Amino acid sequence: DAVTGDFLASKGEVMRGIGGYHDALNLRDLGTGIKMSYPTMGRDEMECRSKIKDFGGADNTCDVIKRFYGDKEGGVQKAMAHLGIPYRLAQPGKPVTNSLAERANQDILTGSRTILAAAGLPECFWPYAAPYYCTMENLTYRADGERIYKSWGGLEWKASYMPFGALVDYIPPETRKADRRGKWGTNSQPGIFAGYELGERGCWTQIYLVWNLADFDNMNF
């Protein structure tokens, strides 16, 4: 019922992620331990409201999130007020309201850095690495033997496990006809695995995220 969260801010244009994302709103449920990282274009109320509803579920956010602990971040405070969720300011010296959010931020930052280094990708790919890291953490088991992922979303994980940045063969969707080969070529294309598309409450939408390998031809890391 209690959720804590904080922004992980990128400093300067050099840290802006691909897709134009500049910051990440990291949220953690204190009961289940579920944590998610949502890349954002900004820190205004509408952006925060959208991510918070994704976390709790658009139709029942108020039933899932009974109270929220955070700092004086204006966008988050306004979003909670609009959603009717009690907002309690983090108080120094009280772990439940302060250090857990900071610990989650550091954990996501460290984990994402490790994933990017292992994949051989630069830091601008963090908008994909951070959600992937959280997903892998959410697939670990609680003390009662249940996955954190299931305890939060109520669903079993049915996707294949693949390392971030792995070389894969994939079939481009119809929306990317330019990636598809000619009539005599194979249907599949080489690509780089970028994670899983997640819907409300972090549930997998049955879509894998893949970058076409040809898009990296002119990139200099």
C-alpha positions in Angstrom: 0.0 0.0 0.0 2.9 2.4 0.8 5.0 3.6 -2.1 8.2 5.7 -2.1 9.8 7.3 -5.1 12.3 9.9 -6.3 13.7 11.4 -9.5 17.1 10.3 -10.7 18.1 13.4 -12.6 20.6 13.5 -15.5 22.9 16.5 -15.3 23.4 18.3 -18.6 22.7 17.5 -22.2 25.6 15.0 -22.3 23.6 12.6 -20.1 20.4 12.9 -22.0 19.3 9.4 -23.0 18.2 8.2 -26.4 14.6 9.1 -27.2 15.2 12.5 -25.6 14.7 11.3 -22.0 16.4 13.4 -19.4 15.3 12.1 -16.0 13.9 8.9 -14.5 11.1 8.6 -11.9 12.0 5.5 -9.8 9.1 4.0 -7.8 9.2 1.3 -5.1 6.4 -0.5 -3.3 7.4 -1.0 0.3 5.3 -4.1 0.8 6.3 -6.3 -2.2 9.6 -4.7 -2.9 8.7 -4.1 -6.6 10.6 -1.3 -8.2 10.4 0.3 -11.6 12.2 3.0 -13.4 10.3 5.3 -15.8 12.3 7.5 -18.1 10.7 11.0 -18.4 11.0 14.0 -20.6 10.4 16.3 -17.7 9.3 16.5 -14.1 5.9 18.2 -14.4 2.6 17.1 -13.0 1.3 15.4 -16.2 4.4 13.4 -16.7 4.4 12.3 -13.1 0.7 11.4 -13.1 1.2 9.3 -16.2 4.0 7.2 -14.7 2.3 6.8 -11.4 -0.8 5.5 -13.1 1.3 3.1 -15.0 2.8 1.9 -11.8 -0.4 1.4 -9.9 -2.8 0.7 -12.8 -4.8 3.4 -14.5 -8.2 2.2 -13.2 -7.3 1.5 -9.6 -4.2 3.5 -8.7 -5.8 4.9 -5.5 -6.7 1.3 -4.4 -3.1 0.1 -5.0 -1.2 3.1 -3.7 -2.7 4.2 -0.3 0.0 6.6 0.6 3.2 8.0 -1.0 6.5 9.0 0.6 8.6 11.5 -1.2 10.5 14.8 -1.1 9.4 18.2 -2.1 9.3 17.4 -5.8 6.5 19.6 -7.1 5.3 17.5 -10.0 4.9 14.3 -7.9 3.1 16.2 -5.1 0.6 17.7 -7.6 0.1 14.4 -9.3 -0.7 12.7 -6.0 -3.1 15.5 -5.0 -4.9 15.1 -8.3 -5.1 11.3 -7.8 -6.3 11.7 -4.3 -3.3 9.8 -2.8 -2.0 11.0 0.6 1.5 12.5 0.2 3.9 12.4 3.1 7.2 14.3 3.0 10.3 12.2 3.5 11.7 13.0 6.9 15.5 12.7 7.6 16.3 9.9 10.0 13.3 7.8 9.2 14.3 4.9 6.9 10.8 4.2 5.7 10.3 7.7 4.4 13.8 8.5 3.1 16.6 6.0 2.8 14.6 3.4 0.9 14.0 5.8 -2.0 17.6 6.8 -2.0 18.8 3.2 -1.8 16.5 2.3 -4.7 17.9 5.1 -6.8 21.5 4.0 -6.1 20.7 0.4 -6.8 19.0 1.1 -10.1 21.9 3.5 -11.1 24.6 0.9 -10.2 22.7 -2.0 -11.8 22.1 0.0 -15.0 25.7 1.0 -15.3 26.8 -2.7 -15.0 24.3 -3.8 -17.6 25.5 -1.1 -20.1 29.1 -2.0 -19.5 28.4 -5.7 -20.1 26.5 -4.9 -23.3 29.2 -2.6 -24.5 26.8 0.3 -24.9 27.3 4.0 -23.9 25.4 5.6 -21.1 22.9 7.3 -23.4 21.1 3.9 -23.6 20.1 4.2 -19.9 16.4 4.7 -20.7 16.4 1.0 -21.8 18.9 -0.4 -19.3 17.2 1.0 -16.2 13.8 -0.6 -16.9 15.5 -3.9 -17.9 17.5 -4.0 -14.7 14.3 -3.4 -12.6 12.5 -6.1 -14.5 15.3 -8.6 -13.8 15.2 -7.6 -10.1 11.5 -8.0 -10.0 11.8 -11.6 -11.3 13.7 -12.7 -8.2 11.9 -14.6 -5.4 10.6 -13.4 -2.1 11.1 -15.3 1.2 7.7 -17.0 0.7 8.9 -18.5 -2.7 6.8 -16.2 -4.9 8.3 -13.9 -7.5 8.1 -10.2 -6.7 6.7 -9.7 -10.2 3.7 -12.0 -9.5 3.1 -10.6 -6.1 2.6 -7.1 -7.6 1.0 -7.7 -11.0 -0.7 -11.0 -10.2 0.7 -12.7 -13.4 3.3 -15.3 -14.2 6.3 -14.2 -16.3 6.1 -15.8 -19.7 8.8 -14.1 -21.7 12.1 -15.7 -22.6 15.1 -14.6 -20.6 17.7 -12.7 -22.6 20.7 -10.6 -21.6 20.5 -6.9 -22.4 22.4 -6.1 -25.6 22.5 -9.7 -26.9 22.7 -10.3 -30.6 19.3 -11.8 -31.8 17.5 -12.6 -34.9 14.0 -11.0 -35.2 11.3 -10.3 -37.6 10.7 -6.6 -38.1 7.0 -5.5 -37.6 5.0 -4.3 -40.6 5.4 -0.7 -39.4 9.1 -0.9 -40.2 9.0 -2.1 -43.8 12.3 -0.5 -44.5 14.0 -3.0 -42.2 12.5 -6.0 -44.1 14.5 -7.8 -46.7 13.6 -8.3 -50.4 11.4 -11.1 -51.6 14.3 -13.6 -51.8 15.8 -12.8 -48.5 15.0 -14.4 -45.1 12.3 -12.8 -42.9 14.6 -12.3 -39.9 17.1 -9.6 -39.3 20.0 -9.3 -36.9 19.3 -7.0 -34.0 20.3 -6.1 -30.5 18.0 -7.0 -27.6 16.8 -3.9 -25.7 14.4 -5.4 -23.1 10.7 -6.0 -22.7 7.8 -3.7 -23.3 5.9 -3.3 -20.1 2.3 -2.1 -19.5 0.5 -1.1 -16.4 1.9 -2.5 -13.1 5.0 -3.6 -15.0 3.2 -6.5 -16.7 4.8 -7.7 -20.0 2.8 -6.8 -23.1 4.3 -9.8 -25.0 6.5 -7.5 -27.1 10.3 -7.7 -27.1 12.3 -4.5 -27.7 14.9 -4.9 -30.4 17.2 -2.4 -32.2 18.0 -3.2 -35.8 21.7 -4.0 -36.0 22.0 -1.8 -39.2 21.1 1.2 -37.1 24.5 1.0 -35.4 26.6 1.0 -38.6 27.5 4.7 -38.3 27.7 4.9 -34.6 31.0 5.6 -32.9 31.1 4.5 -29.3 
